[in-house]
Amino acid sequence: RRFKRLDLEYECASDEFTTYRTLSEPISGIVEERPEYTNVTNGYGLMGSRYFNFIQGVKLGDDSQLELVTGQYTNDLLFCIDGVVGGTLGCD
């Protein structure tokens, strides 16, 4: 197996936004009342932020490639490193 690239997608959110999402989840249990959440002084609403990003084609560094080939969790997946000749690391 040869590792080509990694596509990475992530989302970040402020603590306020995370609290709001947690309180907005479906209710499970007997209690049906939801606590109202606002972080606006003298008003009602939410001031927060979140950010999405998607990065394509991330390549692994040398240490990460070595870990992929020899690591205890991925060793048996038979990855190899392009450009290395011979031994157990190379892609012969």
Phi and psi restraints in degrees (range 20) as a CNS / XPLOR table:
assign (resid 1 and name C) (resid 2 and name N)
       (resid 2 and name CA) (resid 2 and name C) 1.0 -121.0 20.0 2
assign (resid 2 and name N) (resid 2 and name CA)
       (resid 2 and name C) (resid 3 and name N) 1.0 127.7 20.0 2
assign (resid 2 and name C) (resid 3 and name N)
       (resid 3 and name CA) (resid 3 and name C) 1.0 -79.4 20.0 2
assign (resid 3 and name N) (resid 3 and name CA)
       (resid 3 and name C) (resid 4 and name N) 1.0 123.6 20.0 2
assign (resid 3 and name C) (resid 4 and name N)
       (resid 4 and name CA) (resid 4 and name C) 1.0 -96.3 20.0 2
assign (resid 4 and name N) (resid 4 and name CA)
       (resid 4 and name C) (resid 5 and name N) 1.0 -60.5 20.0 2
assign (resid 4 and name C) (resid 5 and name N)
       (resid 5 and name CA) (resid 5 and name C) 1.0 -162.6 20.0 2
assign (resid 5 and name N) (resid 5 and name CA)
       (resid 5 and name C) (resid 6 and name N) 1.0 170.9 20.0 2
assign (resid 5 and name C) (resid 6 and name N)
       (resid 6 and name CA) (resid 6 and name C) 1.0 -129.5 20.0 2
assign (resid 6 and name N) (resid 6 and name CA)
       (resid 6 and name C) (resid 7 and name N) 1.0 133.0 20.0 2
assign (resid 6 and name C) (resid 7 and name N)
       (resid 7 and name CA) (resid 7 and name C) 1.0 -100.9 20.0 2
assign (resid 7 and name N) (resid 7 and name CA)
       (resid 7 and name C) (resid 8 and name N) 1.0 128.8 20.0 2
assign (resid 7 and name C) (resid 8 and name N)
       (resid 8 and name CA) (resid 8 and name C) 1.0 -120.0 20.0 2
assign (resid 8 and name N) (resid 8 and name CA)
       (resid 8 and name C) (resid 9 and name N) 1.0 126.2 20.0 2
assign (resid 8 and name C) (resid 9 and name N)
       (resid 9 and name CA) (resid 9 and name C) 1.0 -123.7 20.0 2
assign (resid 9 and name N) (resid 9 and name CA)
       (resid 9 and name C) (resid 10 and name N) 1.0 130.7 20.0 2
assign (resid 9 and name C) (resid 10 and name N)
       (resid 10 and name CA) (resid 10 and name C) 1.0 -144.4 20.0 2
assign (resid 10 and name N) (resid 10 and name CA)
       (resid 10 and name C) (resid 11 and name N) 1.0 158.6 20.0 2
assign (resid 10 and name C) (resid 11 and name N)
       (resid 11 and name CA) (resid 11 and name C) 1.0 -132.7 20.0 2
assign (resid 11 and name N) (resid 11 and name CA)
       (resid 11 and name C) (resid 12 and name N) 1.0 133.9 20.0 2
assign (resid 11 and name C) (resid 12 and name N)
       (resid 12 and name CA) (resid 12 and name C) 1.0 -121.0 20.0 2
assign (resid 12 and name N) (resid 12 and name CA)
       (resid 12 and name C) (resid 13 and name N) 1.0 145.3 20.0 2
assign (resid 12 and name C) (resid 13 and name N)
       (resid 13 and name CA) (resid 13 and name C) 1.0 -144.0 20.0 2
assign (resid 13 and name N) (resid 13 and name CA)
       (resid 13 and name C) (resid 14 and name N) 1.0 151.1 20.0 2
assign (resid 13 and name C) (resid 14 and name N)
       (resid 14 and name CA) (resid 14 and name C) 1.0 -70.9 20.0 2
assign (resid 14 and name N) (resid 14 and name CA)
       (resid 14 and name C) (resid 15 and name N) 1.0 161.5 20.0 2
assign (resid 14 and name C) (resid 15 and name N)
       (resid 15 and name CA) (resid 15 and name C) 1.0 -58.3 20.0 2
assign (resid 15 and name N) (resid 15 and name CA)
       (resid 15 and name C) (resid 16 and name N) 1.0 -38.3 20.0 2
assign (resid 15 and name C) (resid 16 and name N)
       (resid 16 and name CA) (resid 16 and name C) 1.0 -62.5 20.0 2
assign (resid 16 and name N) (resid 16 and name CA)
       (resid 16 and name C) (resid 17 and name N) 1.0 -43.7 20.0 2
assign (resid 16 and name C) (resid 17 and name N)
       (resid 17 and name CA) (resid 17 and name C) 1.0 -66.5 20.0 2
assign (resid 17 and name N) (resid 17 and name CA)
       (resid 17 and name C) (resid 18 and name N) 1.0 -40.1 20.0 2
assign (resid 17 and name C) (resid 18 and name N)
       (resid 18 and name CA) (resid 18 and name C) 1.0 -63.2 20.0 2
assign (resid 18 and name N) (resid 18 and name CA)
       (resid 18 and name C) (resid 19 and name N) 1.0 -43.0 20.0 2
assign (resid 18 and name C) (resid 19 and name N)
       (resid 19 and name CA) (resid 19 and name C) 1.0 -60.6 20.0 2
assign (resid 19 and name N) (resid 19 and name CA)
       (resid 19 and name C) (resid 20 and name N) 1.0 -45.4 20.0 2
assign (resid 19 and name C) (resid 20 and name N)
       (resid 20 and name CA) (resid 20 and name C) 1.0 -59.9 20.0 2
assign (resid 20 and name N) (resid 20 and name CA)
       (resid 20 and name C) (resid 21 and name N) 1.0 -45.4 20.0 2
assign (resid 20 and name C) (resid 21 and name N)
       (resid 21 and name CA) (resid 21 and name C) 1.0 -64.2 20.0 2
assign (resid 21 and name N) (resid 21 and name CA)
       (resid 21 and name C) (resid 22 and name N) 1.0 -39.0 20.0 2
assign (resid 21 and name C) (resid 22 and name N)
       (resid 22 and name CA) (resid 22 and name C) 1.0 -63.0 20.0 2
assign (resid 22 and name N) (resid 22 and name CA)
       (resid 22 and name C) (resid 23 and name N) 1.0 -43.9 20.0 2
assign (resid 22 and name C) (resid 23 and name N)
       (resid 23 and name CA) (resid 23 and name C) 1.0 -72.4 20.0 2
assign (resid 23 and name N) (resid 23 and name CA)
       (resid 23 and name C) (resid 24 and name N) 1.0 -19.3 20.0 2
assign (resid 23 and name C) (resid 24 and name N)
       (resid 24 and name CA) (resid 24 and name C) 1.0 -91.3 20.0 2
assign (resid 24 and name N) (resid 24 and name CA)
       (resid 24 and name C) (resid 25 and name N) 1.0 -2.2 20.0 2
assign (resid 24 and name C) (resid 25 and name N)
       (resid 25 and name CA) (resid 25 and name C) 1.0 -65.6 20.0 2
assign (resid 25 and name N) (resid 25 and name CA)
       (resid 25 and name C) (resid 26 and name N) 1.0 155.9 20.0 2
assign (resid 25 and name C) (resid 26 and name N)
       (resid 26 and name CA) (resid 26 and name C) 1.0 -56.4 20.0 2
assign (resid 26 and name N) (resid 26 and name CA)
       (resid 26 and name C) (resid 27 and name N) 1.0 143.6 20.0 2
assign (resid 26 and name C) (resid 27 and name N)
       (resid 27 and name CA) (resid 27 and name C) 1.0 -79.4 20.0 2
assign (resid 27 and name N) (resid 27 and name CA)
       (resid 27 and name C) (resid 28 and name N) 1.0 132.8 20.0 2
assign (resid 27 and name C) (resid 28 and name N)
       (resid 28 and name CA) (resid 28 and name C) 1.0 -124.7 20.0 2
assign (resid 28 and name N) (resid 28 and name CA)
       (resid 28 and name C) (resid 29 and name N) 1.0 115.0 20.0 2
assign (resid 28 and name C) (resid 29 and name N)
       (resid 29 and name CA) (resid 29 and name C) 1.0 134.5 20.0 2
assign (resid 29 and name N) (resid 29 and name CA)
       (resid 29 and name C) (resid 30 and name N) 1.0 -170.1 20.0 2
assign (resid 29 and name C) (resid 30 and name N)
       (resid 30 and name CA) (resid 30 and name C) 1.0 -78.4 20.0 2
assign (resid 30 and name N) (resid 30 and name CA)
       (resid 30 and name C) (resid 31 and name N) 1.0 -38.9 20.0 2
assign (resid 30 and name C) (resid 31 and name N)
       (resid 31 and name CA) (resid 31 and name C) 1.0 -71.4 20.0 2
assign (resid 31 and name N) (resid 31 and name CA)
       (resid 31 and name C) (resid 32 and name N) 1.0 126.3 20.0 2
assign (resid 31 and name C) (resid 32 and name N)
       (resid 32 and name CA) (resid 32 and name C) 1.0 -107.6 20.0 2
assign (resid 32 and name N) (resid 32 and name CA)
       (resid 32 and name C) (resid 33 and name N) 1.0 -5.1 20.0 2
assign (resid 32 and name C) (resid 33 and name N)
       (resid 33 and name CA) (resid 33 and name C) 1.0 -80.0 20.0 2
assign (resid 33 and name N) (resid 33 and name CA)
       (resid 33 and name C) (resid 34 and name N) 1.0 137.1 20.0 2
assign (resid 33 and name C) (resid 34 and name N)
       (resid 34 and name CA) (resid 34 and name C) 1.0 -103.9 20.0 2
assign (resid 34 and name N) (resid 34 and name CA)
       (resid 34 and name C) (resid 35 and name N) 1.0 138.1 20.0 2
assign (resid 34 and name C) (resid 35 and name N)
       (resid 35 and name CA) (resid 35 and name C) 1.0 -71.0 20.0 2
assign (resid 35 and name N) (resid 35 and name CA)
       (resid 35 and name C) (resid 36 and name N) 1.0 139.4 20.0 2
assign (resid 35 and name C) (resid 36 and name N)
       (resid 36 and name CA) (resid 36 and name C) 1.0 -79.8 20.0 2
assign (resid 36 and name N) (resid 36 and name CA)
       (resid 36 and name C) (resid 37 and name N) 1.0 138.1 20.0 2
assign (resid 36 and name C) (resid 37 and name N)
       (resid 37 and name CA) (resid 37 and name C) 1.0 -122.8 20.0 2
assign (resid 37 and name N) (resid 37 and name CA)
       (resid 37 and name C) (resid 38 and name N) 1.0 127.7 20.0 2
assign (resid 37 and name C) (resid 38 and name N)
       (resid 38 and name CA) (resid 38 and name C) 1.0 -147.0 20.0 2
assign (resid 38 and name N) (resid 38 and name CA)
       (resid 38 and name C) (resid 39 and name N) 1.0 145.0 20.0 2
assign (resid 38 and name C) (resid 39 and name N)
       (resid 39 and name CA) (resid 39 and name C) 1.0 -122.0 20.0 2
assign (resid 39 and name N) (resid 39 and name CA)
       (resid 39 and name C) (resid 40 and name N) 1.0 21.3 20.0 2
assign (resid 39 and name C) (resid 40 and name N)
       (resid 40 and name CA) (resid 40 and name C) 1.0 -100.8 20.0 2
assign (resid 40 and name N) (resid 40 and name CA)
       (resid 40 and name C) (resid 41 and name N) 1.0 125.6 20.0 2
assign (resid 40 and name C) (resid 41 and name N)
       (resid 41 and name CA) (resid 41 and name C) 1.0 -73.2 20.0 2
assign (resid 41 and name N) (resid 41 and name CA)
       (resid 41 and name C) (resid 42 and name N) 1.0 133.0 20.0 2
assign (resid 41 and name C) (resid 42 and name N)
       (resid 42 and name CA) (resid 42 and name C) 1.0 58.4 20.0 2
assign (resid 42 and name N) (resid 42 and name CA)
       (resid 42 and name C) (resid 43 and name N) 1.0 37.3 20.0 2
assign (resid 42 and name C) (resid 43 and name N)
       (resid 43 and name CA) (resid 43 and name C) 1.0 -170.2 20.0 2
assign (resid 43 and name N) (resid 43 and name CA)
       (resid 43 and name C) (resid 44 and name N) 1.0 -170.1 20.0 2
assign (resid 43 and name C) (resid 44 and name N)
       (resid 44 and name CA) (resid 44 and name C) 1.0 -135.2 20.0 2
assign (resid 44 and name N) (resid 44 and name CA)
       (resid 44 and name C) (resid 45 and name N) 1.0 129.8 20.0 2
assign (resid 44 and name C) (resid 45 and name N)
       (resid 45 and name CA) (resid 45 and name C) 1.0 156.6 20.0 2
assign (resid 45 and name N) (resid 45 and name CA)
       (resid 45 and name C) (resid 46 and name N) 1.0 -168.8 20.0 2
assign (resid 45 and name C) (resid 46 and name N)
       (resid 46 and name CA) (resid 46 and name C) 1.0 -133.8 20.0 2
assign (resid 46 and name N) (resid 46 and name CA)
       (resid 46 and name C) (resid 47 and name N) 1.0 129.0 20.0 2
assign (resid 46 and name C) (resid 47 and name N)
       (resid 47 and name CA) (resid 47 and name C) 1.0 -115.6 20.0 2
assign (resid 47 and name N) (resid 47 and name CA)
       (resid 47 and name C) (resid 48 and name N) 1.0 110.9 20.0 2
assign (resid 47 and name C) (resid 48 and name N)
       (resid 48 and name CA) (resid 48 and name C) 1.0 -157.9 20.0 2
assign (resid 48 and name N) (resid 48 and name CA)
       (resid 48 and name C) (resid 49 and name N) 1.0 -171.4 20.0 2
assign (resid 48 and name C) (resid 49 and name N)
       (resid 49 and name CA) (resid 49 and name C) 1.0 -152.5 20.0 2
assign (resid 49 and name N) (resid 49 and name CA)
       (resid 49 and name C) (resid 50 and name N) 1.0 156.9 20.0 2
assign (resid 49 and name C) (resid 50 and name N)
       (resid 50 and name CA) (resid 50 and name C) 1.0 -150.5 20.0 2
assign (resid 50 and name N) (resid 50 and name CA)
       (resid 50 and name C) (resid 51 and name N) 1.0 159.1 20.0 2
assign (resid 50 and name C) (resid 51 and name N)
       (resid 51 and name CA) (resid 51 and name C) 1.0 -143.3 20.0 2
assign (resid 51 and name N) (resid 51 and name CA)
       (resid 51 and name C) (resid 52 and name N) 1.0 134.2 20.0 2
assign (resid 51 and name C) (resid 52 and name N)
       (resid 52 and name CA) (resid 52 and name C) 1.0 -114.3 20.0 2
assign (resid 52 and name N) (resid 52 and name CA)
       (resid 52 and name C) (resid 53 and name N) 1.0 145.2 20.0 2
assign (resid 52 and name C) (resid 53 and name N)
       (resid 53 and name CA) (resid 53 and name C) 1.0 -148.5 20.0 2
assign (resid 53 and name N) (resid 53 and name CA)
       (resid 53 and name C) (resid 54 and name N) 1.0 149.0 20.0 2
assign (resid 53 and name C) (resid 54 and name N)
       (resid 54 and name CA) (resid 54 and name C) 1.0 -134.9 20.0 2
assign (resid 54 and name N) (resid 54 and name CA)
       (resid 54 and name C) (resid 55 and name N) 1.0 122.2 20.0 2
assign (resid 54 and name C) (resid 55 and name N)
       (resid 55 and name CA) (resid 55 and name C) 1.0 -118.0 20.0 2
assign (resid 55 and name N) (resid 55 and name CA)
       (resid 55 and name C) (resid 56 and name N) 1.0 126.8 20.0 2
assign (resid 55 and name C) (resid 56 and name N)
       (resid 56 and name CA) (resid 56 and name C) 1.0 -106.8 20.0 2
assign (resid 56 and name N) (resid 56 and name CA)
       (resid 56 and name C) (resid 57 and name N) 1.0 147.8 20.0 2
assign (resid 56 and name C) (resid 57 and name N)
       (resid 57 and name CA) (resid 57 and name C) 1.0 75.2 20.0 2
assign (resid 57 and name N) (resid 57 and name CA)
       (resid 57 and name C) (resid 58 and name N) 1.0 31.0 20.0 2
assign (resid 57 and name C) (resid 58 and name N)
       (resid 58 and name CA) (resid 58 and name C) 1.0 -72.2 20.0 2
assign (resid 58 and name N) (resid 58 and name CA)
       (resid 58 and name C) (resid 59 and name N) 1.0 130.0 20.0 2
assign (resid 58 and name C) (resid 59 and name N)
       (resid 59 and name CA) (resid 59 and name C) 1.0 -101.4 20.0 2
assign (resid 59 and name N) (resid 59 and name CA)
       (resid 59 and name C) (resid 60 and name N) 1.0 151.8 20.0 2
assign (resid 59 and name C) (resid 60 and name N)
       (resid 60 and name CA) (resid 60 and name C) 1.0 -82.0 20.0 2
assign (resid 60 and name N) (resid 60 and name CA)
       (resid 60 and name C) (resid 61 and name N) 1.0 145.7 20.0 2
assign (resid 60 and name C) (resid 61 and name N)
       (resid 61 and name CA) (resid 61 and name C) 1.0 -74.8 20.0 2
assign (resid 61 and name N) (resid 61 and name CA)
       (resid 61 and name C) (resid 62 and name N) 1.0 171.4 20.0 2
assign (resid 61 and name C) (resid 62 and name N)
       (resid 62 and name CA) (resid 62 and name C) 1.0 -58.7 20.0 2
assign (resid 62 and name N) (resid 62 and name CA)
       (resid 62 and name C) (resid 63 and name N) 1.0 -44.9 20.0 2
assign (resid 62 and name C) (resid 63 and name N)
       (resid 63 and name CA) (resid 63 and name C) 1.0 -63.9 20.0 2
assign (resid 63 and name N) (resid 63 and name CA)
       (resid 63 and name C) (resid 64 and name N) 1.0 -39.3 20.0 2
assign (resid 63 and name C) (resid 64 and name N)
       (resid 64 and name CA) (resid 64 and name C) 1.0 -68.9 20.0 2
assign (resid 64 and name N) (resid 64 and name CA)
       (resid 64 and name C) (resid 65 and name N) 1.0 -37.8 20.0 2
assign (resid 64 and name C) (resid 65 and name N)
       (resid 65 and name CA) (resid 65 and name C) 1.0 -62.9 20.0 2
assign (resid 65 and name N) (resid 65 and name CA)
       (resid 65 and name C) (resid 66 and name N) 1.0 -43.6 20.0 2
assign (resid 65 and name C) (resid 66 and name N)
       (resid 66 and name CA) (resid 66 and name C) 1.0 -62.0 20.0 2
assign (resid 66 and name N) (resid 66 and name CA)
       (resid 66 and name C) (resid 67 and name N) 1.0 -41.4 20.0 2
assign (resid 66 and name C) (resid 67 and name N)
       (resid 67 and name CA) (resid 67 and name C) 1.0 -64.7 20.0 2
assign (resid 67 and name N) (resid 67 and name CA)
       (resid 67 and name C) (resid 68 and name N) 1.0 -38.0 20.0 2
assign (resid 67 and name C) (resid 68 and name N)
       (resid 68 and name CA) (resid 68 and name C) 1.0 -63.0 20.0 2
assign (resid 68 and name N) (resid 68 and name CA)
       (resid 68 and name C) (resid 69 and name N) 1.0 -39.1 20.0 2
assign (resid 68 and name C) (resid 69 and name N)
       (resid 69 and name CA) (resid 69 and name C) 1.0 -77.7 20.0 2
assign (resid 69 and name N) (resid 69 and name CA)
       (resid 69 and name C) (resid 70 and name N) 1.0 -40.4 20.0 2
assign (resid 69 and name C) (resid 70 and name N)
       (resid 70 and name CA) (resid 70 and name C) 1.0 -112.3 20.0 2
assign (resid 70 and name N) (resid 70 and name CA)
       (resid 70 and name C) (resid 71 and name N) 1.0 -4.8 20.0 2
assign (resid 70 and name C) (resid 71 and name N)
       (resid 71 and name CA) (resid 71 and name C) 1.0 -65.0 20.0 2
assign (resid 71 and name N) (resid 71 and name CA)
       (resid 71 and name C) (resid 72 and name N) 1.0 155.3 20.0 2
assign (resid 71 and name C) (resid 72 and name N)
       (resid 72 and name CA) (resid 72 and name C) 1.0 -65.4 20.0 2
assign (resid 72 and name N) (resid 72 and name CA)
       (resid 72 and name C) (resid 73 and name N) 1.0 -26.5 20.0 2
assign (resid 72 and name C) (resid 73 and name N)
       (resid 73 and name CA) (resid 73 and name C) 1.0 -93.4 20.0 2
assign (resid 73 and name N) (resid 73 and name CA)
       (resid 73 and name C) (resid 74 and name N) 1.0 -19.9 20.0 2
assign (resid 73 and name C) (resid 74 and name N)
       (resid 74 and name CA) (resid 74 and name C) 1.0 -119.8 20.0 2
assign (resid 74 and name N) (resid 74 and name CA)
       (resid 74 and name C) (resid 75 and name N) 1.0 -4.7 20.0 2
assign (resid 74 and name C) (resid 75 and name N)
       (resid 75 and name CA) (resid 75 and name C) 1.0 -54.3 20.0 2
assign (resid 75 and name N) (resid 75 and name CA)
       (resid 75 and name C) (resid 76 and name N) 1.0 -42.5 20.0 2
assign (resid 75 and name C) (resid 76 and name N)
       (resid 76 and name CA) (resid 76 and name C) 1.0 -78.0 20.0 2
assign (resid 76 and name N) (resid 76 and name CA)
       (resid 76 and name C) (resid 77 and name N) 1.0 -0.1 20.0 2
assign (resid 76 and name C) (resid 77 and name N)
       (resid 77 and name CA) (resid 77 and name C) 1.0 -87.4 20.0 2
assign (resid 77 and name N) (resid 77 and name CA)
       (resid 77 and name C) (resid 78 and name N) 1.0 -3.6 20.0 2
assign (resid 77 and name C) (resid 78 and name N)
       (resid 78 and name CA) (resid 78 and name C) 1.0 60.4 20.0 2
assign (resid 78 and name N) (resid 78 and name CA)
       (resid 78 and name C) (resid 79 and name N) 1.0 44.9 20.0 2
assign (resid 78 and name C) (resid 79 and name N)
       (resid 79 and name CA) (resid 79 and name C) 1.0 -76.9 20.0 2
assign (resid 79 and name N) (resid 79 and name CA)
       (resid 79 and name C) (resid 80 and name N) 1.0 155.1 20.0 2
assign (resid 79 and name C) (resid 80 and name N)
       (resid 80 and name CA) (resid 80 and name C) 1.0 -136.9 20.0 2
assign (resid 80 and name N) (resid 80 and name CA)
       (resid 80 and name C) (resid 81 and name N) 1.0 169.6 20.0 2
assign (resid 80 and name C) (resid 81 and name N)
       (resid 81 and name CA) (resid 81 and name C) 1.0 -111.5 20.0 2
assign (resid 81 and name N) (resid 81 and name CA)
       (resid 81 and name C) (resid 82 and name N) 1.0 122.2 20.0 2
assign (resid 81 and name C) (resid 82 and name N)
       (resid 82 and name CA) (resid 82 and name C) 1.0 -63.0 20.0 2
assign (resid 82 and name N) (resid 82 and name CA)
       (resid 82 and name C) (resid 83 and name N) 1.0 141.7 20.0 2
assign (resid 82 and name C) (resid 83 and name N)
       (resid 83 and name CA) (resid 83 and name C) 1.0 90.9 20.0 2
assign (resid 83 and name N) (resid 83 and name CA)
       (resid 83 and name C) (resid 84 and name N) 1.0 -10.6 20.0 2
assign (resid 83 and name C) (resid 84 and name N)
       (resid 84 and name CA) (resid 84 and name C) 1.0 -96.3 20.0 2
assign (resid 84 and name N) (resid 84 and name CA)
       (resid 84 and name C) (resid 85 and name N) 1.0 127.1 20.0 2
assign (resid 84 and name C) (resid 85 and name N)
       (resid 85 and name CA) (resid 85 and name C) 1.0 -101.5 20.0 2
assign (resid 85 and name N) (resid 85 and name CA)
       (resid 85 and name C) (resid 86 and name N) 1.0 130.2 20.0 2
assign (resid 85 and name C) (resid 86 and name N)
       (resid 86 and name CA) (resid 86 and name C) 1.0 75.0 20.0 2
assign (resid 86 and name N) (resid 86 and name CA)
       (resid 86 and name C) (resid 87 and name N) 1.0 -179.5 20.0 2
assign (resid 86 and name C) (resid 87 and name N)
       (resid 87 and name CA) (resid 87 and name C) 1.0 67.9 20.0 2
assign (resid 87 and name N) (resid 87 and name CA)
       (resid 87 and name C) (resid 88 and name N) 1.0 -168.0 20.0 2
assign (resid 87 and name C) (resid 88 and name N)
       (resid 88 and name CA) (resid 88 and name C) 1.0 -90.6 20.0 2
assign (resid 88 and name N) (resid 88 and name CA)
       (resid 88 and name C) (resid 89 and name N) 1.0 -6.3 20.0 2
assign (resid 88 and name C) (resid 89 and name N)
       (resid 89 and name CA) (resid 89 and name C) 1.0 -93.5 20.0 2
assign (resid 89 and name N) (resid 89 and name CA)
       (resid 89 and name C) (resid 90 and name N) 1.0 -28.0 20.0 2
assign (resid 89 and name C) (resid 90 and name N)
       (resid 90 and name CA) (resid 90 and name C) 1.0 -79.6 20.0 2
assign (resid 90 and name N) (resid 90 and name CA)
       (resid 90 and name C) (resid 91 and name N) 1.0 157.7 20.0 2
assign (resid 90 and name C) (resid 91 and name N)
       (resid 91 and name CA) (resid 91 and name C) 1.0 -98.5 20.0 2
assign (resid 91 and name N) (resid 91 and name CA)
       (resid 91 and name C) (resid 92 and name N) 1.0 81.7 20.0 2
